[in-house]
Amino acid sequence: MTGVVEELALANRILAHEGVLDAFGHVSMRHPTLADRYLLSRSRSPLLIEPDDILEFTLDSEPVRPAKALLYAERVIHGCIYQARKDVMAVCHHHAPAVMPFCIAGKPIVPVFHLGAAMGGEAPFWDQHDEFGDTNLLVVKPEEGRSLARALGQNSAVLMNRHGATVVGASLKELVARAIFMCQNADYQLRALTLGTPEPLHRGEVKLAGTLSAMPNVVTRTWEYWSMRLEASGALPPRSVAAKPTRRAMSRSARATARERRKGRRR
């Protein structure tokens, strides 16, 4: 699990460094071996998240072990989507500046460049007020999370009126790429509006180009690129406290030394 939580901490920091997450927002991943659980940080700004901040939750969004730390209020977003979509392995909720004009105006984001196809053909809207009336706009009740999951449907992203967006992926790295490319796409779409009416990709182009961000060579290149940008900024997360050398990882000479010490103690 050590490598998994370290990767999730890195994903949080990449998404923050690339302008998808800010002081708020959160990213999770389904547990790698237990499909009825997911991993999510304690309540903390994503750029500061460390591996030891990562906690384990049931799909009802309750911590598996009692947590002393504060938890994200909107964690039901993650649990309800994992319940509704067995194919989803990672979830990100954010309020990126690139998408907020569309969420406020109620105007759709459509893929307008090849990597923008990672978002899929459309991102439906969900308006919390339609079903729940006046709220503080946070998604904190299970019924609100289930409503959002229904609006997401089988899509890769859903826009939340006057609030932000929620994006899903079949893997953590695919999710990170999709969230970043979708924000880039929204930025290009908004800029193109100053020149005229943007021409979106054709349906067939969306289908064909949409597979690019999930290709192994693209996943490797983009993850390395964003990781190096994060490292250059000095913001890589520390290693987990649990990441200690195991017996298997010890060198042959080190194991021999350990055996001699044990023999000495027995004598």
Sequence and secondary structure as in RCSB ss.txt:
>XXXX:A:sequence
MTGVVEELALANRILAHEGVLDAFGHVSMRHPTLADRYLLSRSRSPLLIEPDDILEFTLDSEPVRPAKALLYAER
VIHGCIYQARKDVMAVCHHHAPAVMPFCIAGKPIVPVFHLGAAMGGEAPFWDQHDEFGDTNLLVVKPEEGRSLAR
ALGQNSAVLMNRHGATVVGASLKELVARAIFMCQNADYQLRALTLGTPEPLHRGEVKLAGTLSAMPNVVTRTWEY
WSMRLEASGALPPRSVAAKPTRRAMSRSARATARERRKGRRR
>XXXX:A:secstr
 HHHHHHHHHHHHHHHHTTS  SS EEEEE SS TTEEEEE S  GGG  GGGEEEEETTS BSS   S   TTT
HHHHHHHHH TT  EEEEE  TTTHHHHHHT      SGGGGGG S   EE HHHHH S  S   SHHHHHHHHH
HHTTSSEEEETTTEEEEEESSHHHHHHHHHHHHHHHHHHHHHHTTS      HHHHHHHTTGGGSHHHHHHHHHH
HHHHHHHTT      TT    TTTS HHHHHHHHHHHHHHH 
